[in-house]
Each structure stands twice: as C-alpha cells, then as structure tokens.
Amino acid sequence: MNCKKTNFSNNDPVSIIIAVYNEAGTIEDEILNIRSKILSKIPGSELIIAEDGSMDGTQEIILKYVCDNDIIHSSGTQRKGYARALKDAIHIAQNPYVFFSDTGGKFDFDDFGKLYDLREKYSLIIGVRSNRSDKLYRRVLTVSYNFILRKYFNIYLEDSDSGFRMYKRELIKKIGNEAWVNTALIESELTLRAIFSGGSVGYVPVAYMQRSGISRGLPPQNIFKVIVSVLKNFPKLKTVLLSDDYSKIQD
C-alpha cells in the first residue's frame, strides 16, 4: 500500500475555481472543505467561486464568506452560462497553478493532493473518475465520448471531460483568452486545446460520487441534444486546432 502523503510545506499557491449554479444544499460544505483541506495548508491560495445567477439561496450562502481574504465571489445578476462564468473566473486567477472542481459533492477534496504532487511535471493534470457510483448510462457515455475524441483527433487522452483538474497558469490563461467553440462539455475542449497547445498532460485516478438530485450542468433530458451539438462542432474545432496560427506554449 502506498501511504505517501502530500507535503504542502514547499508550497506553490493555487487558484481554486468552482463553478456554481443552484447548489444551496452543498455549497457551504464545499467551501468549508476547500478551506480546511487546501486553503489552510497552502498560504497565498485563493478560492474563486464562479456563481452563475443562482435562484435557490446559493448566493446568500456564498456572501457569508466573501469577506475572507482568500475567497472571491465572481458573479453577475444574470446567468452567463457555464463557459462564460468559467472564462471570467480564469481571468481573475493570480496564482501559478489553477485548480478546477465541479460542485455538488461529486469529488473528494482529499484527492487534491494527488494532482498537486504532479504540478511541476505536467501542464495539465486530469483527475480520472474511478470507482464511479453515478448512473451506468453516464459511465457508458463517458467511455464512448472519449473513444470518439481519440479517433477523430488522433490523440491519446483519458476522461477528457472530468471536472477535477489542475493547470499551470500560463497554459490556462492562454486557453482562457481563446474563442471557445462549444458552450457545453467545455472541459473536453479545454483538454484538446491543452494538448494541441503543446502542453504535457498527466492523469491520476480520483474518487467520483453520484450527486444528490438532478445534474445542474447536464440534466438527463438535455444529454442527447448537447452531445449532438458538440459532435457537430468537431470539424470546426479540429480546423482551429490544426491551423498554422494556433499558438503553442513552451512546456
């Protein structure tokens, strides 16, 4: 058994971004978890809450914490959509590493250290969802979607749409300034952009749980329409990524 524990003593501060919409039931626990498991252990780190016009009391819960120096509330009076909210949060991030996590209790922040340990080795570290307890059809869709991505773009990747990941700041700032093609399954497009930008990508298994209630980001009734729209955009995205003027980074 590997009992290695992450050593936060030689720390590099992290900008943590969580995208939030109507998460009143879980957001406070997640803020407190992030504070105790990451912010308190890595001085200089910050939590950017990309809240996107929630109507269920989420904003009011977040406002209890925004006076803390390490918590930033990035929001608007109207819904911007996940992609716009995420871009706005990326522009705010100040630290050399930027960590993203989906909300809703789907990930265990104890797994953050697995990604943090690899921060110097890779430009992007993806937490590959393992021992999944979510619906079978979602697991099948994940496998199928990643197979299509590998074949169509002729690259290697794992769990491209996982919402638990860490970037080097230079890479995510570059991607954040680009015009994204899709408005859904955004993480998979960001993975492709990272690879075609010349970034090195590492993978580490992380726990993934079934969220309580219906998915906010991709409700079951919208899955087929969303996937079809993303697949239709593949030719456009491939043209962008393979163009001579698509800029690279020095990894």
Summary of the structure (lengths in Angstrom):
residues: 251
radius of gyration: 17.4
end to end distance: 32.6
largest distance: 49.3
contacts: 747
relative contact order: 0.15
helix: 39%
strand: 16%
